[in-house]
Amino acid sequence: MSQLESKCPLTATKLKLEFFYNDDSKDGMCSKCHPCKLGIYDAVKILDAIQAGKGLDIYPALLMRIAVDVKDGGMCKKGKDRADLLAAFLKDFSDDLQRHIKGVCTHQVCTRLISYEIDPAKCTMCDKCRVVCKDFAIEGQKAVSGKLGFTPYRIRQKRCTHCGECIKVCPEGAVIITEAALAGEEKPAALVKHTVGTCPLHY
C-alpha cells in the first residue's frame, strides 16, 4: 500500500489532497488560481478536524461547496481532477463520513478516533507488550508463578501512539482496538474563520 492509500476512504482522500497541495513537482498544485489553492487547503483542514474528533454536521455541505467551487473556478485539469476526487468521496462514502463526524472510524485507521485496550480476561501478564512499547504507554507487572497481587496491565491513552507493536507481540490477542470515547469531550460550539482559507471551521 502506497503512502497515499488507506483502507479508510477519509484518510485516503485527505492524503491525496494534501499531497497535491504540497507537491512541488509539475504534477502538484500550481497555486495560480485562488479557488483551487484555498479550496483544497480548506478541504484538508476540514478533514483534519473530523479526524481529530471535532466533526460538525455542517462539514459535508462545506466540503461539497469546495468541490463545486474548485471544479468551476479552477483553471487547470489538475485542480478540477482533485475537485472530482473530493466529490466522488462525498458521494460514495457519505455514510462513512457521517460516522467519522460522530467520532467513529470503522476502518480503525484514524488514530484520534480509536483506542488500544488490554482485555484483562485474555491477558496472561507475560510482559511482552510493555517491553516492546517504545512510548512507555503500557503499565503492569509480569506475573510470577506462585505469587499473587500483581498490577494488571493497562494502556495509558495519552501516551499511546497506536503504533501496533503491542498487538504484534501479544500471544493471546489481548490487545484490542476499540472506538475512542469522545462522547464526553467538548465539541466546538460555533464555527470560526481561520486565517488562510475560505470556509469557517475548527481545527
C-alpha positions in Angstrom: 0.0 0.0 0.0 1.5 3.4 -1.0 1.7 6.4 1.2 -1.4 7.9 -0.4 -3.5 4.8 0.1 -5.5 3.7 3.1 -8.4 1.4 3.8 -10.1 4.4 5.4 -11.6 6.5 2.5 -11.5 9.7 4.5 -7.8 9.2 5.2 -7.0 8.3 1.6 -8.9 11.4 0.3 -7.1 13.7 2.7 -3.7 12.3 1.9 -4.2 12.7 -1.8 -5.4 16.3 -1.5 -2.6 17.1 1.0 0.0 15.6 -1.3 -1.3 17.6 -4.3 -1.3 20.8 -2.2 2.3 20.4 -1.1 3.8 18.7 -4.2 6.4 21.0 -5.8 6.7 18.9 -9.0 4.9 19.6 -12.2 2.1 17.3 -11.0 1.4 19.4 -7.9 -0.6 22.5 -7.4 0.5 25.5 -9.5 -1.1 27.9 -7.0 -2.1 30.3 -9.8 -5.9 30.3 -9.1 -7.4 31.0 -5.7 -10.5 28.7 -5.9 -8.1 25.7 -6.1 -5.5 26.9 -3.7 -7.8 28.0 -0.9 -10.4 25.3 -1.6 -8.0 22.3 -1.3 -6.5 23.9 1.8 -9.9 24.2 3.4 -10.8 20.6 2.5 -7.7 19.3 4.1 -8.3 21.3 7.3 -11.9 20.1 7.5 -10.9 16.5 7.1 -8.2 17.1 9.7 -10.8 18.4 12.1 -13.0 15.4 11.6 -10.2 13.0 12.2 -9.4 14.9 15.4 -12.8 14.2 16.8 -14.1 17.7 16.1 -16.5 16.9 13.3 -19.6 19.1 12.8 -22.8 18.3 10.9 -22.1 21.3 8.5 -18.9 19.9 7.2 -20.2 17.7 4.4 -22.0 20.7 2.9 -18.9 22.8 3.2 -16.8 20.1 1.5 -19.4 19.8 -1.3 -19.2 23.6 -1.8 -15.5 23.4 -2.0 -15.7 20.6 -4.6 -18.1 22.7 -6.7 -16.1 25.9 -6.4 -12.8 24.3 -7.3 -14.4 22.5 -10.2 -16.0 25.7 -11.5 -13.2 28.1 -10.7 -10.1 26.1 -11.2 -8.1 26.9 -14.3 -6.4 23.6 -14.9 -7.2 20.0 -15.2 -5.1 19.0 -12.2 -7.3 21.1 -9.8 -10.5 20.0 -11.4 -9.4 16.4 -11.0 -9.0 16.9 -7.3 -12.4 18.5 -7.1 -13.8 15.4 -8.8 -11.9 13.2 -6.3 -13.5 15.1 -3.4 -17.0 15.0 -4.9 -16.6 11.2 -5.5 -15.7 10.7 -1.9 -18.7 12.7 -0.7 -21.0 10.7 -3.0 -19.6 7.2 -2.5 -18.7 7.4 1.2 -21.3 9.7 2.7 -22.3 7.2 5.4 -18.6 6.7 6.3 -18.1 10.5 6.5 -21.1 10.8 8.9 -19.7 8.0 11.1 -16.4 9.9 11.3 -18.2 13.1 12.2 -19.8 11.2 15.1 -16.4 10.1 16.2 -16.2 6.6 14.7 -13.7 5.2 12.2 -15.0 1.8 11.4 -11.8 1.1 9.5 -9.8 1.6 12.7 -7.3 3.9 10.9 -7.9 7.4 12.3 -5.8 7.3 15.4 -7.7 10.1 17.3 -11.0 8.1 16.8 -9.7 4.8 18.2 -8.0 3.5 21.3 -5.9 0.4 22.2 -7.1 -1.5 25.2 -5.9 -4.7 27.0 -8.6 -7.3 27.7 -7.9 -8.5 31.2 -9.8 -11.7 30.5 -7.2 -12.7 27.9 -4.1 -11.1 29.3 -1.7 -13.6 30.8 0.6 -10.8 32.1 3.6 -12.1 30.0 5.1 -8.5 29.8 5.8 -8.7 26.1 3.6 -5.7 25.3 5.2 -3.5 27.9 8.8 -4.4 26.8 8.1 -3.6 23.1 6.3 -0.3 23.8 8.7 2.5 22.8 6.3 5.1 24.1 6.2 3.7 27.7 2.4 3.7 27.4 1.8 0.2 29.0 1.8 -0.3 32.7 1.7 -3.6 34.6 3.7 -6.3 36.3 4.8 -9.6 34.9 3.1 -12.5 36.6 5.3 -14.8 38.6 4.2 -18.4 39.2 3.0 -19.0 42.7 2.7 -15.3 43.6 -0.3 -13.0 43.7 -1.0 -9.3 43.9 0.5 -8.1 40.6 -0.7 -4.9 39.0 -2.8 -5.8 35.9 -1.7 -4.4 32.5 -3.3 -1.3 31.1 -2.5 1.2 28.3 -2.1 4.9 29.2 -4.1 6.5 26.4 -2.3 9.9 26.4 1.0 8.2 25.8 -0.2 5.6 23.2 0.6 6.4 19.6 -1.2 3.4 18.1 2.0 2.0 16.6 0.6 -1.5 16.8 3.7 -3.2 18.1 1.9 -4.5 21.2 -0.7 -6.2 19.0 2.0 -7.9 17.1 3.7 -9.5 20.1 0.7 -10.4 22.2 0.4 -14.2 22.1 -3.2 -14.2 23.4 -4.7 -11.4 21.3 -5.4 -9.5 24.4 -4.6 -6.1 22.9 -7.7 -4.9 21.1 -8.7 -1.8 19.1 -11.9 0.0 20.2 -13.8 3.1 19.3 -12.4 6.1 21.2 -14.7 7.5 23.9 -15.2 11.0 22.5 -18.8 11.5 23.7 -17.8 13.3 26.8 -15.4 15.7 25.1 -16.4 19.2 24.3 -17.0 19.9 20.7 -16.8 23.4 19.2 -20.0 25.4 19.9 -19.7 27.7 16.8 -17.8 28.0 13.6 -14.9 30.3 13.3 -13.0 31.7 10.3 -9.4 30.6 10.1 -6.7 32.8 8.7 -6.0 31.4 5.2 -8.9 29.6 3.6 -12.4 30.4 2.8 -14.6 28.1 4.9 -15.3 28.6 8.7 -14.1 25.6 10.7 -12.5 24.5 13.9 -9.2 22.6 13.9 
